[in-house]
Every structure is written in structure tokens, then in C-alpha cells.
Amino acid sequence: MSTSPIERAADSFAAELARHRTDRGLTKKQLAILMGFDPSYVSHVEGRRHRPTEDFARRAEAVLEASGAIWQRFREYDELRHGRSGGNHREPPVPGQWLPPGTGLVVERESATLTYADEAYHCVIRRELYNAGTDPVTRYLVRVAVDRYPNDPGRSNRHHREHPLTFAELQLAAYRDDGGTRELMHWRAKHDRDAFKEIWLLFENAEGRFPLYPGDRATIEYAYRVGRDKWGPWFQRAVRLPTRQLAVRLDLPTDLDPKVWGAETSLSSEEGPLRTPIQRRDQGDRAIFDWATDDPPLNARYRLQWRFRGLPPDTEPDGPGPGVRVQASDRMRGIGIVQRGDDLLRRPARQLDLPREEHLAREVVDRLSATLVRLDELHPFSKGVGIAAPQLGLGWAAAVVRPADRAAEPVVLLNPRVVDAAAETDEQYEGCLSFFDQRGLVPRPLRIDVEHALWDGSRVITSFEYAMARLVAHEIDHLDGHLYVDRMSPGVPLVPVEEYRDTGHPWRY
């Protein structure tokens, strides 16, 4: 039995490693090979015969995609180990050393600066990239999202519908800096919505192409502006790639007397205050607010918010004050998701006439897919997520389901119907975008067979198991006019999301 804090921390690391390994269905030998270690090494670490090293922990985190959990356990162990030995010196990590082949693009440092001047917000994002993958990188996806009234999603949604954000006003410019050589990067729009833009930054310009090859590093920088009439008092950074360091700066006028605070959320925790303080320093007539973190977990979100106390109340940008919590359902409503109580959610969806209505079907699916992307700004969906057309006010029999494994392609369902289901069922908690403040325990079959249409009108049958069976069944229920509460056992209550304890974990089977 472990008796000392350091031994207990080593036990916690070994247990976390074993849990994620078994969740991925890997043997100790298979994991060791993927990490580039001797086949017996993982067995030795889990058995406590070898102590974990930083290189081992980083490789395990990358291969198992543990959203920072394995790395966190290692840091707890490492801090105790160094504290006990009295050693304060640690060798700096070798960039890229811990990354196994195929990891892909890594952000070694991101610095994001938002400056308020001349009635507009000017944003500059600088990312130092390392290609730890096996293929050249020829484009990089960036997102711009605005929310004028974050404490009133309905008002914000109406405002951006009437005054949409445009590419012209963004004045987007991007560059690649490679050893002092600054190359302009062309860009191409991927998604264009009223309050949300997705943009491919291309590693090319009129002079030629300059891909980021495996093993190489480069720094990219992009900048844009948004008028105060469309930008609310918040600045959020989302961690979508393995990142070593994230730094955020706000540059605000001192005469507006800015008050700044922050919040963070991750796959393993609900929203809470930043774990480290924001540092302020005044520089002439500017107030500079700096905040940074090392090794942020994947899918974590960090939001800085502020209010200008020097503005008259009727001109101050709307935003929730410190400690004011915006309901999750309000955020969903704010991006156009129909909420429980709307009659549309109780009407069976209309079948698409394919292939005659293929163009319409593709438009509906594009809307659904774009909303799934927008949802990434609002919540980490560790169990996967789906959305049905009626939830966007579209009465067509179409849905898109994204698995928990983000590397997998989303599933498009057109005119689906369940044709067979396993007799074996289980009960798991589900949430719904149309009443996201609660969770409910729902019995579902462990396997369903679904007949659905392809774009050309032909029909196929696809079998879904476990988590995907649950996700797909949930969306087909929407298309039939049902909600998951209809499937719950009598007398079982809904659980407020604040009391739900399984956030950040996939369903267990």
C-alpha cells in the first residue's frame, strides 16, 4: 500500500494511464509500440517498476488523446518528486521529442492580442507551429465568432441576423514568418454565417506555395478587426491542437476604467474561474492585461471578459458581470437552436424527395454541419453530438451525427428509420441541445440498424452500436417528433446540469 504523497501520485498516474489505455482497447504492448518504446515498457510503468518520465507522459498523452488527464497526473507526480528532492532545475523539453509519428500539427506557442481603439476591436493571433505529422501542411483552419450581447443570446442572434458580420469588414490579413522571411498567405472561406466565419489560411500566395513539411517549424500570424457594434465584451481562445503555451493579452484604454475577469472550461470540468490571475500593468493611456498557461488540455476554452466602468450605462457593451452565469440553454437558443416547448419539435419531419431535392438536402446538411462547428465554441462534447433539422426550425428528415472520436467523419442521415434493434439495452445519461440545462437517464438498444437514403435516392442499411447507436437513435427520435424524455422510465427525474457528475467522459460500455 502506498503511504507517501509521491507514491500515491505515482499510483494515480499509473491508474490514469491504464484507464485510458483500456478505454482505447489497447494492450500494454500495443501502446508501447505506438509510443515508440520497448514492448514491455508500458507494463513496467503501470506495474510501478519504472517511474514515469516527462517524455513517456507526453507520448502517452498524445497517443491516447487523454485531453490532458495523463499529463496532469504526471505534473502532480513530478512536482512532488522535485519538491522532495529539493531540486529546482529541470531540463527544458526538446520541442517535438515527445510526439510520435502521425501526431500532426502542434502549436508550440500561441499569443493572442485584442486591442480596443477607434470604436473597434483589433485582433492579432500569432502561432508557432511544428509539423509532427507525416504529410505536408498546406492550409490552416481559423475561426472568427462574434456575440454582441453574450448575456442575452436571443437579442444577440437577432442583432447579427440584421447586421451580419462580413468578410469585407474583417480586413483579414495573414502571413507566414519563416526565419525572418515574411510571406503573405492567401485565404479561402469555408463557412460564412451571420456571426461566425471559418477560414482556411493557405500556405501559398501569388508567388508560389510554401507548405509546412514534416519536421519543420513556421510561425503564422493573422489579424482582423470587428467594430464595437458587433463585438461583445469577451475574448475566447479554444485549444483545438496540442499546445505547449497559450498567452492572451487585452489592450484597453485606461480612461474607460476596464474591469477584467476570466473563466475556463474543459472536457473534465464545468465552467469556473481562471486558475491563475490576470496581470494588469498600465502603459501610458493603455491598460494591458496579460494571462498565460502552459500545456493547456485539448478542447479547453479560456474566456476573458470585461466591462468599461467609465462609460455611461446606456453605452456600455452588454455582458455578464463577474459571477453571473449564462444558462447553457440560452447559449443554444442564441445560435438558433429551437428549444423545448416549440411545437416544431413535436412534428414528424417531412421526407426529402431524392434525388429531385438533392440541392435542398445538401443545403440543410450544410446548415446542420455549420451549427455543429459553432457548437464547438460553446461546449466540449466528449460523448459525441448530433443535431436534427427540426432543431434549426427546418422541417426536413435530415440529421448529422458527429462521433466522440473527432478523427471520424460525421454521419449524415437522410430520411432515416430504424429497421431493427438489439434486445439488449442499457441506461445512460443523455443531454439535448433543445434543453441543455438538464440531463436524463435514458434506456437505449445497444445496437440499431438504420435504413437511410443517399444523395441519389438509393437506400442503404447501416448498423450502429453502443455510443453511436445512442446518438443516432436520439436524432431519429427528433425526426419522428419525440424527445428523450419520452423514452425515460416513469418517475425518473431529470438532473440539473450543475448536479450532473459525468461531464467530460464518454459513455462507458
Protein Blocks (a to p, Z undefined) as FASTA:
>chain_A
ZZbfklmmmmmmmmmmmmmmmmnopafklmmmmnopafklmmmmmnopaccdfklmmmmm
mmnonnommmmmmmmmmmmmmmmnopabdcdddehklpcghkbpadfbdcdddddeehia
cdddddddddfbfbdcfbdcddddddfblmlmklmmmmmmmmccdfklnopacdddeehi
acddddddfbdcfkbccdddddbdfkbccdddehiacdddddddddfklmccbdddddfb
dcfbdcddddddfklopadddddddfkbccdddfbdcddddehjaccdddddehiaehia
cddddddfkbcfklgccdddehiacdfklmmmmnopacehiaklmpccdddddfklmmmm
mmmmmmmmmmmmmmmmmoccfkopaddfklnopacdcdddddfblmbccdddehiacfbd
cfbdcddddddfklmkbccdddddfbdcdddddfkopacddddehjlmmmmmmmmmmmno
pafklmpcehiacddfklpckgoiacdZZ
